[in-house]
Amino acid sequence: MNAKERPPHPSRSGVEQPVVELEGLSMRWGENTVLDGISLALQEGERLAVVGPSGTGKSTVLRILAGLLLPTDGELRINGVPQSYLRIDQPHPPDVRLVFQNPALLASLTVGENVGFLLYQHSGLKEQEIRSRVHRALEAVGLLGIEDQLPGELSGGMQKRVSFARALIEDPSRSTGQHPVLLFDEPTAGLDPVACTRIEDLIVTSSRLAGGCSVVVSHVMSTILRSAERVAMLYDGHLQWCGAIADFTTTDNPYVAQFRSGSLQGPMQPAEL
């Protein structure tokens, strides 16, 4: 079923306010339109995969959600609040946590200092409480006892898991009632199949422990199938299809079918891939 045939704001309950709402979102760079009227919504606990060929605006969606870009048109609402400022300009930014493709750890800080970085900088918590929260976050990703090691002493897969632990850290000074939004940018790119499975499981676990919703951008089919409940297919600036993961594996939508098979035949032309 084409996205145009679906309600723009699907909901599990039909009444709950979505955690994330994109309404008529567009992004243009000069004459180049990257996103054109995208509408999506995520409820608490939902996990969405955003897929499509390279250059179709997937990373742009993540940057807008992360507050690194402002859309040209349309509106983004997080926990019901319109987002009209970049995060650095917001006095009380929403709880949005970005896990980069690269772990992006600070090499001069220990693992514990990396995981608890924002708490050390902004929370006012005592050292013992921060270390306790870091300990619990590292335990959740299966990395107990490495708080005092430096990132350079860890394997690439372990560094990636440390970045997940950092995303799990809770700041008690944030206003209550906010549902966090977890963003994962190509989290399994360049990993072997076993490491991919571990990270895919961590995406599900992290989303559940954080108690919010998550958005995963990925080209890896196993990551899409294992970590998401819904899939949004982008191409040519438009939302070409959106549906449940079970429907994603069976739909005859030409964009999804071509993406699944990796075929050169279909509406997504090789010159634009």
Order of alpha helices (4+ residues) and beta strands (2+ residues): beta-beta-beta-alpha-beta-beta-beta-alpha-alpha-alpha-beta-alpha-beta-alpha-beta-beta-alpha-alpha
